[in-house]
């Protein structure tokens, strides 16, 4: 099924739903969009040079300094 066909199928079902279920669909779609945005942002951040330096071996000293805090 193509994207256009899926969109048409979903759109054709919406008028049959009562308001509470439409609200649930809307909330779920927003959740999916937000999750995609967050995943994209996190992936971009984790690939950044700053993040790579932060988790790099030069910063291992902080693991020792804050070891008691992490417990």
Secondary structure as GFF3:
##gff-version 3
##sequence-region A 1 71
A	DSSP	alpha_helix	3	14	.	.	.	ID=ss1
A	DSSP	alpha_helix	19	46	.	.	.	ID=ss2
A	DSSP	alpha_helix	49	54	.	.	.	ID=ss3
A	DSSP	three_ten_helix	57	59	.	.	.	ID=ss4
A	DSSP	alpha_helix	61	65	.	.	.	ID=ss5
A	DSSP	alpha_helix	67	70	.	.	.	ID=ss6
###
